[in-house]
Amino acid sequence: MASLNAAARAVGTGRHLWRPDGWALGVGLVSLLMALPILVVASYALHPGNEVWAHLVDTVLVDYITNSLLLAAGVGVGTLTIGVGTAWLTVMCEFPFRRNLAWLVLLPMAMPAYIIAYTYTGILEFAGPVQDTLRAWTGWQHGDYWFPPVRSLGGAIVMLTLVLYPYIYLLARAAFIEQCVCVLEVARTLGLGPFAVFRRVALPLARPAIVTGLTLVLMETLADFGTVKYFGVSTFTTGIFRTWFGLGDQAAAAQLSAVLLAFVFSLILLERWSRRQRSYHHTGHAYQALPTYHLQGARRYGATAACALPVLLGFAIPAGQLAVWSWQTAPAQLSGPFPQLVANTVTLAGITSVLAVALALLLGYGRRLRRGALVRAAVRIAGLGYAVPGTVIAVGVIIPLAWLDNTIDGLSRDYLGLSTGLILSGTLVALVFAYLVRFLAVSLQTVEAALTKVSIHVDDTARSLGATPMRLLRRLHLPLLRGSLFTAGLLVFVDVLKELPATMILRPFDFNTLAVRTFELASDEQLAAAAPAALAIALTGIGPVVLLSRSIAHSRPGHRKHA
């Protein structure tokens, strides 16, 4: 009887013991598989350096570190300024076109950084329309004037800032929308103006969300490959690629990856440390419509311009230029390899999105069934890949799969007299695996958020009536989660569509995607020819942006009263 009472108390207080059944084992297996590339790369930090690594340390490692840090610092400042400023304006101020700009500000999120980089290069380079017009108006010739170089570290900072600020905007806007109206009204009754309320009240309350958004921006900055490679900026991602393909040394590339991995996890730990022993909460529960400041005079149009300018620079101008180039080159491009590129890309993205949703459902539902600490930790580990750059994941995937291929081939030769070749590392298996490691967290967060909306008491009632976990999942949860599963699959689909470094490293021979073909043509200075593929990627990314905008707008109780 005492043991039964203890068990009942454990269940009642939420302390679930580890039960190695099929669901728990499935969660553990998926977690280990998703963590394998990261563990492989991390293990190379303990390996002694070879001659190539010593050469990298003596010649270029300082440049990689310096440029990566300067890039992260510049993008961080730029995205904070634009993201937080536009979020506050669209939530708390009334000005012309505010409702439309509230979601239009997110559009640059659909534009991959490497696409906007080569588009602006075509617009701003010496032979581009901007400098052509400048010379026509002034009569200047080459060498008579100075024009800021686009292909530079500063240019890379601007390009990444224009497409990454929505990460901070999303989280900051959600934080501002959810703030308690009582706190803001008290600040206004004490005589604080709009800027003082923003600086002294709203900004501190939104700090955790802003720091989280900034961490995402910095991780995406360190993970970028296409922009810095096209602009000729030496960073860790370009260094890993050069070491792997230029020097042919996978050990040195893995050690560079380990250093970059340390940078990324340092950012994660710094973000966690910044929130230690700090509480950010609201003491009131008044969630009526937020008070807005009706801007007057020039301020009204200044706010409109401040919100419209990032949209213009980050989406409208690049998309317009891509549309012009696409119109010029579409007949030649669409009749060439374009249909095969679309088929390859859609196949890869479709397979990955289906597998990612299935694994996310396994992990999310397994955690719901087995709420022990080990299962929770396993689910968190499975989602770590989203924080890791694609180049690092590619290195971590190719090393174990190449070893496994060689082992299988050796055994096949010894016992069967046949060569199996590269059945894993030389096929789409490696690429899909890398995508899953990188983007599983995207689908997992969506699925877990949807599962939390279904009361656990519904599960308990069904189980008491004899329903098995699988039957409960099939008959109850899947119908309820249908919309969320589609959203999760769509988000993964678009992320795979845009992924560049992992695809370039792991794709099979003679296999191209829209992203890779876009980058190859742009690298060969065939900017107009690259436009149709680039425009297809950018337009596909608009769907998730609209979904995210709607979810943010509806995040506050009584949202119908609030734009």
Buried (B, 14 or more C-beta within 10 A) or exposed (E): EEEEEEEEEEEEEEEBEEEEEEBBEBBBEBBEBBBBBBEBBBEBEEEEBEEBBEBBEEEBBEEBBEBBEBBBEBBBEBBBEBBBBBBBBBBBBBBEEBEBBBBBBBBBBBBBBBBBBBBBBBBBBEEBEEBEEEBEEEEEEEEEEEEEEBBEBBBBBBBBBBBBBBBBBBBBBBBBBBBBBBBBBBBBEEEBEBEEBBEEBBBEBBBBBBBBBBBBBBBBBBBBBBBBBBBEBBBBBBBBBBBBEEEEBBBBBBBBBBBBBEBBBEBEEEBEEBEEEEEEEBEEEEBEEBEBBEBEEEBBEEBBEBBBEBBBBBBBBBBEBBBEBBEBBBEEBEEEEBEEBBEBBBEBBBBBBBBBBEBBBBBBBBBBBBBBEBBBEBBBBBBBBBBBBBBBBBBBBBBBBBEEBEEBBEEBEEEEEEEBEBBBBBBBBBBBBBBBBBBBBBBBBBBBBBBEEBEEEEBEEBBEEEBEBEEBBEEBBEEBBEEBBBBBBBBBBBBBBBBBBBBBBBBBEEBBBBBBBBBBBBBEEBBBBBBBBBBBBBBBBBBBBEBBBEEBBEEBEEBEEBB
